[in-house]
Amino acid sequence: MNRTLLTGLVLILLNTTAVHGAVAVVDDPEGSLGITHAPVTAMVKLTPREHRAALEGRLQLRELRATSASAIPAVPAQLFQPGQPDTPAQLCWLMPPGRKGQRRFELQTVRRVTGVEVVSAPNVSGQFEISEAGQPVLRYNYATIEPGELLDKVTPANRIYTRARSDYIHPLFGFDGEPLTLDWPLDHPHHRGIYWAWPEVDWRGQRGDLHALQFVFARPTGNCVATSGPVFAQIVAENVWKWEDSDFIVHERAVIRAYRATSDARVIDLEFQFTALNEPVLLARRDTDKYGGLNIRLAKVLEQEIAFHTDPANTSPRRSWAELNGRFGGQGQTTGLVVFQHNSNPDSPGDWVKFPEINWFQPTFPASGTRYELKKGEPLVLRFRLWLRRGPAADASLCAAQWRAYHSELAPSALNNQLGSD
């Protein structure tokens, strides 16, 4: 990670009296964290009382300023990695808007955290849903879903692609409960909301298609952990790729974390880890230069605009993001989905691909003309941030601020090994 970019983005924790709790000092010289309400984390030594309050979702941070502290709204804080009482624990919160430079926050325990809480729970069908204040945010389809009656609706040529699938996000919802993604479209029945898959998967000299559900499939192991709290809800899911639903070839760990919404935006972080179980597995885009990677098939959208940004090749650090904006579900106000690629991804930034006629855009992986080799004991980790926004397309300066926040040393890393090592 580029050290120049991160200069000044530091956090120091000071212990004060038990009455006031710890004080977090955040230096945000460009204001990127506050402007974007970015999620941040910090290590803090909690007293037994504070640790108990954290487990119960009763921690908050209030900014200390020259004016009366009681007039400044507090923000909820959540344990990111639990730890133990009297040992360092990692807290997570959304940075509130504020001035550039150094900002100080006091840790408080309260009877309850005001505002909305993000919760997650598996439903009876084996899928996981994240909601906030009773409104749906997204569903992660972990258990396998069969095509059912759709088989009778697709053309004979498309029936080969109308296959049972799992391990994908659908629906992703807008701020008014409107579905933003599409599953089982008749034109491409293998498309399935937001999913991570490659059209060319080579194993033992054979070629499968995880994207179009041919020969190789991602299947749940049953090891899936859901976490809820006042700042974020998280799903950590284990899957295996199975060749012809028989041979286990790749171990996958997927982390999906949705943060509480602000008045007009929500951050969702995705992180994936893939490891070959025995023989190497090769991943490639279609014909090695087209689509493949993090795939995004959206629902019908009016007044659609798709915009890509990638810094020139000689730029360091090289930033990259893209947005699809439009009116979904007949809503009068537009909604935008901005996607950021993390610079730690191999071959970052990947090419952007779009198919406006089917409301599709994506960051691709691996690099054009190459095949990425998954090896046993050498995990591939890919990270992305989704930024859901209400209103017109975000301007470049705002996206640049979110990019800096995503790459700061305070940004939460999604993969926290809750399911153990490979």
C-alpha positions in Angstrom: 0.0 0.0 0.0 1.3 3.4 -0.9 2.6 5.1 2.3 2.4 8.6 0.9 -1.3 8.3 0.5 -1.7 7.3 4.1 0.4 10.0 5.7 -1.6 11.7 8.4 -4.4 9.1 8.6 -3.5 7.8 12.1 -5.4 7.0 15.2 -4.2 7.1 18.8 -6.1 5.8 21.8 -5.6 7.5 25.2 -7.1 6.1 28.5 -8.8 8.8 30.6 -10.8 8.3 33.8 -13.3 5.5 34.0 -16.1 8.1 34.0 -15.2 9.4 30.5 -13.7 6.2 29.0 -11.1 6.1 26.2 -10.5 9.0 23.8 -9.9 8.2 20.1 -7.8 10.8 18.3 -8.3 10.6 14.5 -6.2 12.6 12.1 -8.1 13.0 8.8 -6.2 15.7 7.0 -8.2 15.8 3.8 -11.6 15.1 5.4 -12.1 11.9 3.3 -13.4 9.8 6.2 -16.0 12.3 7.4 -17.1 13.4 4.0 -18.0 9.8 3.1 -19.2 8.6 6.5 -16.5 5.9 6.0 -16.3 2.9 8.3 -13.2 2.9 10.4 -11.7 0.7 13.1 -9.4 1.3 16.1 -7.8 -0.9 18.8 -9.0 0.1 22.3 -8.5 -1.5 25.7 -12.0 -1.9 27.2 -12.8 -2.2 30.8 -15.1 -5.2 31.8 -18.0 -2.8 32.0 -17.3 -1.4 28.5 -16.7 -4.8 27.1 -20.0 -6.0 28.4 -21.7 -2.9 26.9 -20.0 -3.5 23.6 -21.3 -7.1 23.5 -24.8 -5.7 24.1 -24.5 -3.0 21.5 -24.4 -0.2 24.0 -21.2 1.7 23.1 -21.1 5.0 21.3 -18.6 7.7 20.5 -19.2 11.4 21.0 -16.9 14.0 19.3 -15.2 16.4 21.7 -15.2 20.0 20.5 -14.9 23.4 21.9 -18.7 23.7 21.9 -21.0 21.8 24.3 -20.5 18.1 23.8 -24.2 17.5 24.6 -25.2 19.3 21.4 -23.1 16.9 19.2 -24.8 13.7 18.1 -23.1 10.5 19.2 -22.4 7.6 16.8 -22.7 3.9 17.6 -19.6 1.8 17.9 -19.4 -2.0 17.5 -16.9 -4.6 18.3 -15.1 -5.7 15.1 -13.0 -8.4 16.8 -14.3 -9.2 20.3 -11.1 -9.7 22.4 -11.5 -10.0 26.1 -12.0 -7.5 29.0 -8.9 -5.5 29.9 -7.2 -6.5 26.6 -7.2 -4.6 23.3 -10.3 -5.0 21.2 -11.1 -3.6 17.8 -14.0 -1.1 17.5 -15.8 -0.1 14.3 -17.9 3.0 13.7 -18.9 5.3 10.8 -17.0 8.6 10.8 -19.5 11.5 11.1 -19.0 14.7 9.0 -16.7 17.2 10.6 -13.7 19.4 10.1 -10.5 18.3 8.4 -7.5 17.5 10.6 -7.4 16.1 14.1 -10.7 15.0 15.7 -11.2 13.6 19.2 -14.0 11.1 20.2 -14.9 10.0 23.7 -16.1 6.4 24.3 -19.4 6.2 26.2 -21.6 3.4 27.5 -25.3 3.9 27.4 -28.5 2.0 28.2 -29.1 1.6 24.5 -27.8 3.0 21.3 -30.3 5.3 19.7 -31.1 5.1 16.0 -31.4 2.0 13.8 -29.6 -1.3 14.2 -28.5 -3.5 11.4 -29.5 -7.2 11.9 -29.0 -10.4 10.1 -30.7 -13.8 10.4 -31.1 -17.0 8.4 -34.6 -17.6 7.2 -36.2 -21.0 6.9 -35.0 -21.6 3.3 -31.3 -21.4 4.4 -30.7 -18.0 2.9 -29.4 -15.0 5.0 -31.0 -11.6 5.0 -29.7 -8.3 6.2 -32.1 -5.6 7.2 -32.2 -2.3 9.0 -35.1 -0.9 11.0 -37.3 -3.5 9.3 -36.3 -2.5 5.8 -34.4 -5.1 3.7 -30.8 -4.4 2.6 -29.8 -7.6 0.8 -30.2 -11.3 0.8 -27.3 -13.7 0.5 -28.4 -16.9 -1.2 -26.3 -19.5 0.6 -28.4 -22.6 0.2 -28.9 -24.0 -3.4 -31.9 -22.6 -5.3 -33.6 -24.7 -8.0 -35.0 -23.2 -11.2 -38.5 -24.7 -10.6 -41.1 -23.4 -13.1 -38.6 -21.3 -14.9 -37.6 -24.3 -16.9 -40.9 -24.1 -18.7 -40.5 -20.4 -19.6 -37.0 -20.3 -21.1 -36.2 -21.2 -24.7 -34.9 -24.7 -25.4 -31.5 -23.2 -26.2 -31.3 -21.5 -22.8 -32.4 -24.5 -20.7 -28.8 -25.6 -20.4 -28.1 -22.4 -18.4 -31.2 -22.7 -16.2 -29.3 -24.5 -13.4 -29.5 -24.7 -9.7 -27.2 -22.0 -8.1 -26.1 -20.7 -4.7 -23.5 -18.3 -3.3 -24.7 -14.9 -4.6 -26.4 -11.7 -3.5 -30.0 -11.1 -4.6 -31.9 -9.0 -4.1 -29.8 -6.0 -3.3 -32.4 -3.4 -2.2 -32.6 0.4 -2.7 -33.5 2.8 0.1 -37.2 2.5 -0.5 -37.2 -1.3 -0.6 -37.0 -1.6 -4.4 -35.0 -4.5 -5.8 -31.9 -3.3 -7.6 -30.6 -6.7 -8.9 -32.1 -9.3 -11.2 -32.1 -13.1 -10.8 -33.2 -15.8 -13.4 -33.6 -13.4 -16.4 -35.0 -15.2 -19.4 -32.3 -13.8 -21.7 -29.5 -15.1 -19.6 -31.0 -17.4 -16.9 -27.6 -18.1 -15.3 -27.2 -14.4 -14.4 -27.9 -14.1 -10.6 -27.7 -10.6 -9.1 -24.2 -10.0 -7.7 -21.9 -13.0 -8.0 -18.2 -13.8 -8.2 -17.5 -16.3 -11.0 -15.4 -17.0 -14.0 -16.5 -18.3 -17.5 -13.3 -20.2 -17.9 -12.2 -22.5 -15.1 -9.6 -25.1 -16.1 -8.9 -28.2 -14.0 -7.0 -31.4 -15.0 -7.1 -30.3 -18.6 -10.8 -29.7 -18.7 -12.7 -26.4 -18.9 -15.8 -25.5 -16.9 -17.8 -22.4 -16.6 -18.7 -21.2 -13.1 -20.3 -18.1 -14.6 -22.8 -20.0 -16.8 -23.0 -23.0 -14.4 -21.5 -25.6 -16.6 -19.4 -28.4 -15.1 -18.3 -26.5 -12.0 -20.5 -25.1 -9.2 -20.0 -23.3 -5.9 -21.8 -25.3 -3.2 -22.3 -24.4 0.5 -20.5 -26.4 3.2 -23.0 -25.4 5.9 -20.3 -23.4 7.7 -21.8 -19.9 7.7 -21.6 -17.3 10.5 -23.8 -14.2 10.8 -23.1 -11.2 13.0 -25.4 -8.3 13.8 -24.9 -5.1 15.6 -25.5 -1.3 15.7 -22.9 -0.5 13.0 -22.8 -3.4 10.6 -24.2 -6.8 9.8 -21.8 -9.4 8.4 -22.0 -12.8 6.8 -18.9 -15.1 6.6 -19.7 -18.1 4.4 -17.7 -21.1 3.4 -18.2 -22.8 0.0 -16.5 -25.3 -2.1 -16.3 -25.5 -5.9 -17.3 -28.9 -7.1 -16.5 -30.3 -10.5 -19.7 -31.9 -11.9 -21.0 -31.7 -8.3 -18.5 -34.4 -7.4 -14.8 -33.5 -7.0 -13.9 -30.7 -4.6 -11.4 -28.4 -6.4 -11.5 -24.9 -4.7 -12.2 -23.7 -1.1 -13.9 -20.3 -1.0 -14.6 -17.9 1.9 -16.9 -15.0 1.2 -17.4 -12.1 3.6 -20.3 -9.7 3.0 -20.6 -6.7 5.4 -23.4 -4.1 5.1 -23.0 -1.0 7.3 -25.9 1.1 8.6 -27.2 3.7 6.2 -26.7 7.4 6.4 -29.4 9.7 5.1 -28.4 9.1 1.5 -25.8 6.3 1.3 -24.7 2.9 2.5 -21.4 1.1 2.3 -21.2 -2.7 1.6 -17.8 -4.4 1.7 -17.1 -7.6 -0.1 -14.0 -9.8 0.3 -13.4 -13.3 -1.2 -10.7 -15.8 -0.6 -10.1 -18.7 -3.1 -7.6 -21.6 -2.6 -7.1 -24.7 -4.7 -7.6 -27.8 -2.7 -5.2 -30.1 -4.6 -4.3 -29.6 -8.3 -4.0 -26.0 -9.6 -7.1 -24.4 -11.0 -6.8 -21.7 -13.7 -9.3 -18.7 -13.8 -9.9 -16.5 -16.9 -12.4 -14.1 -18.4 -14.4 -15.1 -21.5 -11.8 -15.6 -24.2 -9.4 -14.1 -21.6 -10.3 -10.5 -22.5 -14.0 -10.1 -22.0 -16.2 -10.5 -18.8 -15.5 -12.4 -15.6 -14.8 -11.7 -11.9 -17.3 -9.7 -9.8 -20.5 -9.9 -12.0 -23.3 -7.4 -11.5 -26.7 -7.9 -13.2 -29.1 -5.1 -12.2 -32.9 -4.9 -12.6 -34.6 -2.7 -15.1 -33.5 0.8 -14.8 -34.7 4.0 -16.5 -32.4 6.9 -17.4 -29.4 4.7 -17.0 -26.0 6.2 -16.9 -22.8 4.2 -16.6 -19.5 6.0 -15.9 -16.0 4.5 -15.4 -12.9 6.1 -13.9 -9.4 4.6 -13.9 -6.3 6.7 -13.4 -3.6 6.6 -16.2 -1.2 3.7 -16.1 1.7 5.8 -14.9 -0.3 7.1 -11.8 0.6 6.0 -8.3 -1.6 5.1 -6.5 -3.9 4.2 -9.4 -7.5 4.8 -8.4 -10.4 3.1 -10.0 -14.2 3.2 -9.6 -17.4 2.9 -11.7 -21.1 3.8 -11.2 -24.4 2.8 -12.7 -27.1 5.4 -11.9 -30.8 5.5 -12.8 -34.4 5.1 -11.6 -35.2 1.6 -10.4 -38.6 0.1 -9.6 -40.5 3.2 -10.9 -39.0 5.4 -8.2 -39.0 9.1 -8.9 -35.5 9.6 -7.4 -32.4 8.0 -9.0 -30.1 5.6 -7.2 -26.5 4.9 -7.9 -24.3 1.9 -7.3 -20.6 2.8 -7.2 -18.0 0.0 -7.2 -14.4 0.4 -6.0 -11.6 -2.1 -6.6 -9.1 -2.4 -3.8 -5.5 -1.8 -4.9 -4.4 -5.0 -3.0 -6.2 -7.1 -5.6 -3.8 -8.8 -8.1 -3.7 -7.0 -11.5 -5.5 -4.0 -9.9 -7.2 -2.1 -11.3 -9.0 -4.6 -13.6 -10.7 -3.5 -16.8 -14.3 -2.3 -16.6 -16.9 -4.0 -18.8 -20.5 -2.8 -19.4 -23.5 -4.2 -21.3 -26.1 -1.3 -20.9 -28.7 -3.2 -22.8 -29.0 -5.7 -19.9 -28.1 -3.3 -17.1 -24.7 -4.9 -16.5 -21.4 -3.5 -15.4 -18.4 -5.0 -13.6 -14.7 -4.9 -12.7 -12.9 -7.8 -14.4 -10.3 -10.2 -13.1 -7.6 -11.4 -14.1 -5.8 -9.1 -16.5 -6.7 -9.3 -20.2 -5.0 -12.1 -22.0 -4.0 -14.0 -18.8 -5.1 -16.9 -16.7 -4.7 -16.8 -12.9 -3.4 -19.9 -11.3 -5.0 -20.9 -8.0 -2.6 -23.0 -6.0 -2.9 -25.1 -2.9 -1.8 -23.1 0.2 -1.7 -19.8 -1.7 -5.1 -18.0 -1.3 -6.3 -15.5 -3.9 -7.9 -12.5 -2.1 -10.1 -10.0 -3.9 -11.7 -7.0 -2.2 -14.4 -4.6 -3.4 -16.5 -1.8 -1.9 -20.1 -1.1 -3.0 -21.4 2.4 -2.3 -25.1 2.7 -2.7 -26.2 6.3 -3.0 -29.5 8.1 -3.3 -29.7 10.8 -5.9 -27.7 11.8 -9.0 -24.4 10.3 -10.0 -21.5 11.1 -7.5 -19.0 13.6 -8.7 -15.3 12.6 -9.1 -14.1 14.4 -6.0 -16.6 12.6 -3.8 -15.7 9.2 -5.3 -12.0 10.1 -4.9 -12.7 10.8 -1.2 -14.4 7.4 -0.8 -11.5 5.7 -2.6 -9.0 7.3 -0.1 -11.2 6.2 2.8 -11.4 2.6 1.5 -7.6 2.5 1.3 -6.8 4.2 4.6 -5.1 2.4 7.4 -8.3 2.8 9.5 -10.6 1.0 7.0 -11.9 -2.4 8.2 -10.5 -5.4 6.5 -13.4 -7.7 5.7 -11.7 -11.0 6.0 -11.2 -11.8 9.7 -10.7 -15.6 9.6 -13.8 -16.4 11.6 -14.0 -19.8 9.9 -10.4 -20.7 10.6 -7.5 -21.3 8.1 -7.4 -23.5 5.0 
